[in-house]
Every structure is written in C-alpha cells, then in structure tokens.
C-alpha cells in the first residue's frame, strides 16, 4: 500500500500503525479490490478499504468491454464517494460509517467501518423468510427516509441496469416485443408520482446479517439514485428466491414491505396513494430488470417462467 494511502487511513482513524490484511474481494471487472486493514492504537481493531483502480484495459463479465461500460463504472465510484460524504441513514437502515474517501488520479480510496467488527459478520447465499423480511425492513426504512428527496450528486435514476445507461444490452436483445416496449416501461417508472432514493444494487450479497439474526446492514452504493422503491424490492426478491419460491412467497413478502413502509412514513404522505402506485409498479420494475438480463446474459438463471409471466402482464397493460 502506498505511503499516502497509509497516511490517509492513519489520519482518518487516529491509529498509530496499520497492517494490511487479507483481500475480501476483487471489485467488478478487476477495478481494484476490497481489503481489511488492521489498526493499532485506534478505537477500533480494523477498517475495510475499498481501493479502486481504473484500468486501461478491462474485461467485464459477458464481454461488455466498451468505453461506455468503463465510463459508467468510473461514475459509479464517484457517486458512491459522494453518497458517503453527503448522505446518512439511521439504525433501521444501517450502512457502514465512512471515515475517508479520496481520489488519487486514476485511483480512489474509500475507508469504511468494518461491519464484521460492528456485529454484522454473517453473509447469506440463501435466506429464511425471517431473514428476507429483515432486508425488506431495511429497504422500507431506507425508502421512507429519502421519500421525495432530490438525489443530488447521485445517479438521477438509480440502479445499474437503467435503460439509458444500457444501450448495448438493449441492442443485443432477441425478444423484439419487449425490446420495442423497453422505452415505454422506462417512462412508466420515470413518471412515478412517489419517488425516493433507491439503493440500486440491493441484492442479497450486499446485505450483512448480525450474528444473532435480528439485524442487517447494507453495503455497495455505486448505483444509488432516484426512482421508484419497487426497483430495489423486485431486484432483492429476485436475488434470493427461485422460480417456485417467487410464485409462493412474493405476495406475502410484498405485503410485509408495505406494512413496514406504512408504519414509518411521516405525516403528510398519501400512504394509500403511494402503496397503490408502487404495487402497480412492481411488475414494471421486475420486467425492467428482466429486460436488462435478456440483453446482458440471455442464459441467466433468473430468466424464468415467473419473470416471463410478469413481462407478459406488463406488455398487456401497455
């Protein structure tokens, strides 16, 4: 680790010394890595450092190695830095504290709270119903907190699959009917009366669970921005439920999300109007992501009968 990076971490944490620990993961398309850094003489034993390196040559999964892809990733890290500098949440939608974030030319360093140390040391590849509800509780509080807020400095429209940022994937689609309707679906979501700030990548892998199974925190805010809250909810449910589970579990889980949202929304909000609109938008949000998958990776396991059924319902409504 370069001396100036070490100096930033030491100053931000008040540590006397540090030791770079193991790599937690490589960033998407080889754009750097996330590492744990152990501290001495600080009020915490470690921090997590997101070290972004913008490569000259990259090879995104699926072969989408384009200048547009690179520029989208660069902006995503700029957005994430802005998010940590200017936005905050509460205990009901816990995120890691950010101690420092600084750009060094074609490299970027984000120094974050180690959620493992904070008690969120569990990861899941599958969830129980109770664990899914924990994540929906987080999303409901997150959406309520930012309801009606201008996503200043973030993506104007959140999510990494937003149509405007994915022209190559749209062009590659074989489903001509859905391809032709993609713009209309995007406009329906964009004209939503009730908007909030969405996480933008609220998949199961980006939630960290507490050891006792009673709480959850979220990470990875590269695609945070404006939009309908159903984009997060549909994407999350699709990330942890298979085709059969979607048919059985989506209705009660969606009911639970709205119960949580109603409980936390402040006075002056047309709660009934919001719920009616967002329930209508759920299938549109799900189909919007389905559209992206069909162009990006048409053999993806999430392209299933449940997704196709929702897409057909949406096309009929259009």
C-alpha positions as CSV (number, residue, x, y, z in Angstrom):
1,X,0.0,0.0,0.0
2,X,1.3,3.4,-1.0
3,X,2.5,5.7,1.8
4,X,0.0,8.4,1.1
5,X,-2.8,5.8,1.4
6,X,-1.5,4.6,4.7
7,X,-1.3,8.2,5.9
8,X,-4.9,8.8,4.9
9,X,-6.1,5.7,6.9
10,X,-4.0,6.6,9.9
11,X,-5.2,10.2,10.0
12,X,-8.9,9.2,9.4
13,X,-8.9,6.6,12.2
14,X,-6.5,8.0,14.7
15,X,-4.4,4.9,14.6
16,X,-0.7,4.7,15.4
17,X,0.1,2.0,12.9
18,X,-1.6,-0.3,10.5
19,X,-1.2,-3.7,8.8
20,X,-2.9,-4.7,5.5
21,X,-4.8,-7.9,6.0
22,X,-6.5,-10.3,3.6
23,X,-8.3,-9.3,0.4
24,X,-12.1,-9.5,1.0
25,X,-12.9,-9.5,-2.7
26,X,-11.9,-8.2,-6.1
27,X,-14.0,-5.4,-7.5
28,X,-16.2,-6.0,-10.6
29,X,-14.2,-6.3,-13.8
30,X,-10.9,-6.0,-12.0
31,X,-11.4,-2.4,-10.9
32,X,-9.4,-2.8,-7.7
33,X,-10.1,-4.7,-4.5
34,X,-11.6,-4.5,-1.0
35,X,-9.2,-5.3,1.8
36,X,-9.3,-5.4,5.6
37,X,-6.8,-3.2,7.3
38,X,-5.8,-3.9,10.9
39,X,-5.2,-0.9,13.2
40,X,-3.0,-0.3,16.3
41,X,-3.7,2.4,18.8
42,X,-7.2,3.2,17.4
43,X,-10.7,2.9,18.9
44,X,-11.4,0.0,16.5
45,X,-9.4,-3.0,15.6
46,X,-9.9,-2.7,11.8
47,X,-11.4,-0.9,8.9
48,X,-12.4,-2.0,5.4
49,X,-10.7,-0.2,2.5
50,X,-12.2,-0.1,-1.0
51,X,-9.3,0.6,-3.3
52,X,-10.5,1.4,-6.8
53,X,-8.0,1.4,-9.7
54,X,-9.4,2.5,-13.1
55,X,-7.6,0.1,-15.5
56,X,-6.5,0.9,-19.0
57,X,-7.8,-2.5,-20.2
58,X,-10.8,-4.2,-18.5
59,X,-12.7,-7.3,-19.3
60,X,-16.3,-7.1,-17.9
61,X,-18.2,-10.4,-17.5
62,X,-20.3,-11.2,-20.5
63,X,-17.9,-9.5,-22.9
64,X,-19.3,-6.0,-22.4
65,X,-15.9,-4.3,-22.7
66,X,-16.8,-0.9,-24.1
67,X,-15.9,2.7,-23.4
68,X,-19.5,3.3,-22.2
69,X,-19.1,0.4,-19.7
70,X,-15.9,1.9,-18.4
71,X,-17.3,5.4,-18.0
72,X,-20.4,4.0,-16.2
73,X,-18.1,2.3,-13.7
74,X,-16.0,5.4,-13.2
75,X,-19.1,7.5,-12.5
76,X,-20.4,4.8,-10.1
77,X,-17.4,5.1,-7.8
78,X,-17.7,8.9,-8.0
79,X,-21.4,8.6,-7.0
80,X,-20.5,6.2,-4.1
81,X,-17.9,8.7,-2.8
82,X,-20.5,11.5,-2.9
83,X,-23.0,9.2,-1.2
84,X,-20.7,8.6,1.8
85,X,-19.7,12.2,2.0
86,X,-23.2,13.8,1.9
87,X,-25.8,11.2,2.9
88,X,-26.6,9.3,6.1
89,X,-29.2,6.8,7.3
90,X,-30.4,5.5,10.6
91,X,-30.2,2.4,12.7
92,X,-33.2,0.8,10.9
93,X,-31.3,1.1,7.5
94,X,-27.7,0.6,8.8
95,X,-24.8,1.3,6.5
96,X,-21.0,1.4,7.2
97,X,-19.6,4.7,8.5
98,X,-17.2,6.3,6.1
99,X,-14.0,7.7,7.6
100,X,-12.4,9.0,4.5
101,X,-12.8,9.0,0.7
102,X,-10.2,10.5,-1.6
103,X,-9.2,10.4,-5.3
104,X,-5.6,9.9,-6.4
105,X,-5.7,10.4,-10.1
106,X,-6.8,7.1,-11.6
107,X,-7.2,5.6,-8.1
108,X,-9.7,6.0,-5.4
109,X,-9.6,5.0,-1.7
110,X,-12.7,4.7,0.5
111,X,-12.1,3.9,4.2
112,X,-15.2,2.3,5.8
113,X,-16.3,0.9,9.1
114,X,-15.7,-2.9,9.4
115,X,-19.2,-4.2,9.7
116,X,-17.9,-7.6,10.9
117,X,-16.5,-5.8,14.0
118,X,-19.8,-4.0,14.4
119,X,-21.6,-7.3,14.7
120,X,-22.7,-7.7,11.1
121,X,-20.4,-10.6,10.3
122,X,-22.8,-13.0,8.6
123,X,-23.4,-13.4,4.9
124,X,-26.1,-15.4,3.2
125,X,-26.4,-17.1,-0.2
126,X,-29.9,-18.3,0.8
127,X,-32.3,-16.8,3.3
128,X,-35.1,-17.9,5.5
129,X,-38.4,-16.0,5.4
130,X,-37.4,-14.1,8.6
131,X,-34.1,-13.0,7.0
132,X,-35.8,-11.8,3.8
133,X,-38.1,-9.8,6.0
134,X,-35.1,-8.2,7.7
135,X,-33.8,-7.0,4.4
136,X,-37.3,-5.7,3.4
137,X,-37.5,-3.9,6.7
138,X,-34.2,-2.2,5.8
139,X,-35.4,-1.2,2.4
140,X,-38.7,0.1,3.7
141,X,-36.9,2.4,6.2
142,X,-34.4,3.4,3.6
143,X,-37.1,4.4,1.1
144,X,-39.2,6.2,3.7
145,X,-36.2,8.2,4.8
146,X,-35.5,9.5,1.4
147,X,-39.0,9.8,0.0
148,X,-39.4,12.9,-2.2
149,X,-35.7,13.8,-1.8
150,X,-33.7,15.1,-4.8
151,X,-30.9,12.6,-5.5
152,X,-28.4,15.5,-5.8
153,X,-24.9,14.2,-6.7
154,X,-26.2,10.7,-7.1
155,X,-27.5,8.9,-10.3
156,X,-30.6,10.8,-11.5
157,X,-32.1,7.4,-12.0
158,X,-30.7,4.7,-9.7
159,X,-29.9,1.0,-10.5
160,X,-27.1,-0.4,-12.6
161,X,-29.5,-1.7,-15.3
162,X,-31.2,1.7,-16.1
163,X,-32.1,1.7,-19.7
164,X,-30.4,5.0,-20.6
165,X,-27.1,3.5,-19.4
166,X,-27.5,0.2,-21.2
167,X,-27.9,0.8,-24.9
168,X,-25.6,-2.1,-25.9
169,X,-27.6,-4.6,-23.9
170,X,-30.8,-3.3,-25.4
171,X,-29.5,-3.7,-28.9
172,X,-28.5,-7.3,-28.2
173,X,-32.0,-8.4,-27.1
174,X,-33.6,-11.1,-29.1
175,X,-37.1,-10.6,-27.6
176,X,-38.3,-8.0,-30.1
177,X,-41.7,-7.3,-28.4
178,X,-40.1,-6.5,-25.1
179,X,-37.2,-4.6,-26.8
180,X,-39.7,-2.4,-28.5
181,X,-41.6,-1.7,-25.2
182,X,-38.4,-1.0,-23.2
183,X,-38.7,2.7,-23.6
184,X,-42.3,2.7,-22.6
185,X,-41.6,0.7,-19.5
186,X,-38.8,3.1,-18.5
187,X,-41.2,6.1,-19.0
188,X,-43.9,4.5,-16.8
189,X,-41.3,4.0,-14.0
190,X,-39.9,7.5,-14.5
191,X,-43.3,9.1,-14.3
192,X,-44.0,7.6,-10.9
193,X,-45.5,10.2,-8.6
194,X,-43.9,8.9,-5.5
195,X,-40.1,8.8,-5.8
196,X,-37.4,8.1,-3.4
197,X,-33.7,7.2,-3.4
198,X,-33.0,3.6,-4.3
199,X,-30.0,1.6,-3.2
200,X,-29.7,0.5,-6.9
201,X,-28.0,-2.9,-6.3
202,X,-30.0,-4.3,-3.4
203,X,-29.1,-8.0,-4.0
204,X,-28.8,-10.5,-1.1
205,X,-25.0,-10.4,-1.4
206,X,-24.9,-6.7,-0.4
207,X,-26.6,-7.4,2.9
208,X,-24.6,-8.2,6.1
209,X,-26.5,-10.0,8.9
210,X,-25.9,-9.8,12.6
211,X,-24.7,-12.9,14.4
212,X,-28.0,-13.3,16.3
213,X,-30.1,-12.9,13.2
214,X,-32.0,-9.9,14.4
215,X,-30.5,-7.1,12.3
216,X,-29.0,-6.3,8.9
217,X,-26.8,-3.7,7.3
218,X,-26.2,-2.9,3.6
219,X,-23.1,-2.1,1.5
220,X,-22.2,-1.1,-2.0
221,X,-23.7,2.3,-3.0
222,X,-22.3,2.6,-6.5
223,X,-25.7,2.8,-8.2
224,X,-27.7,4.7,-5.6
225,X,-30.0,7.3,-7.1
226,X,-33.6,8.4,-7.7
227,X,-36.5,6.2,-8.6
228,X,-39.4,4.1,-7.5
229,X,-38.7,1.9,-4.4
230,X,-40.1,-1.1,-6.2
231,X,-36.9,-1.3,-8.2
232,X,-35.0,-2.3,-5.1
233,X,-37.7,-4.6,-3.8
234,X,-38.2,-6.5,-7.1
235,X,-34.4,-6.8,-7.5
236,X,-33.9,-8.0,-4.0
237,X,-36.6,-10.7,-4.1
238,X,-35.3,-11.9,-7.5
239,X,-31.9,-12.2,-6.0
240,X,-32.9,-14.7,-3.2
241,X,-36.0,-16.5,-4.5
242,X,-36.1,-19.1,-7.2
243,X,-39.0,-19.5,-9.7
244,X,-41.2,-21.6,-7.5
245,X,-40.5,-19.5,-4.4
246,X,-41.4,-16.4,-6.3
247,X,-44.9,-17.7,-7.0
248,X,-45.5,-18.6,-3.4
249,X,-43.5,-16.0,-1.4
250,X,-43.5,-12.7,-3.3
251,X,-47.2,-11.8,-2.4
252,X,-46.7,-12.1,1.4
253,X,-43.2,-10.6,1.4
254,X,-44.5,-7.6,-0.6
255,X,-47.4,-7.2,1.9
256,X,-44.7,-7.2,4.7
257,X,-42.7,-4.5,2.9
258,X,-45.7,-2.2,2.6
259,X,-46.7,-2.9,6.2
260,X,-43.2,-1.7,7.3
261,X,-43.4,1.3,4.9
262,X,-46.8,2.4,6.2
263,X,-45.5,2.2,9.8
264,X,-42.6,4.5,9.2
265,X,-43.9,7.1,6.7
266,X,-44.4,10.5,8.1
267,X,-47.5,12.7,8.2
268,X,-48.4,14.5,5.1
269,X,-47.7,11.4,2.9
270,X,-50.6,10.0,0.9
271,X,-49.8,6.5,2.1
272,X,-52.7,4.8,0.3
273,X,-51.8,6.5,-2.9
274,X,-48.2,5.6,-2.6
275,X,-48.9,1.9,-1.9
276,X,-51.4,1.7,-4.8
277,X,-48.9,3.2,-7.2
278,X,-45.9,1.2,-6.1
279,X,-47.9,-2.1,-6.1
280,X,-48.8,-1.3,-9.7
281,X,-45.1,-0.5,-10.4
282,X,-43.8,-3.8,-9.0
283,X,-44.3,-5.8,-12.2
284,X,-42.9,-2.9,-14.3
285,X,-39.8,-2.8,-12.1
286,X,-39.3,-6.6,-12.3
287,X,-39.8,-6.5,-16.0
288,X,-37.3,-3.6,-16.4
289,X,-34.6,-5.8,-14.8
290,X,-35.7,-8.8,-16.9
291,X,-35.2,-6.7,-20.0
292,X,-31.6,-6.0,-19.0
293,X,-30.9,-9.7,-18.3
294,X,-32.2,-10.7,-21.7
295,X,-29.7,-8.4,-23.4
296,X,-26.8,-8.8,-21.0
297,X,-26.8,-12.6,-20.4
298,X,-29.8,-14.4,-22.0
299,X,-28.9,-17.7,-20.4
300,X,-29.1,-16.3,-16.8
301,X,-30.9,-18.4,-14.3
302,X,-33.1,-15.5,-13.3
303,X,-34.8,-15.6,-16.7
304,X,-37.6,-17.9,-15.6
305,X,-41.3,-18.5,-16.0
306,X,-42.2,-16.1,-13.2
307,X,-40.3,-13.2,-14.9
308,X,-41.7,-14.0,-18.3
309,X,-45.3,-14.1,-16.8
310,X,-44.8,-10.6,-15.3
311,X,-43.3,-9.3,-18.5
312,X,-46.4,-10.6,-20.4
313,X,-48.7,-8.8,-17.9
314,X,-46.8,-5.6,-18.3
315,X,-46.9,-5.8,-22.1
316,X,-50.7,-6.3,-22.0
317,X,-51.0,-3.2,-19.8
318,X,-49.0,-1.1,-22.2
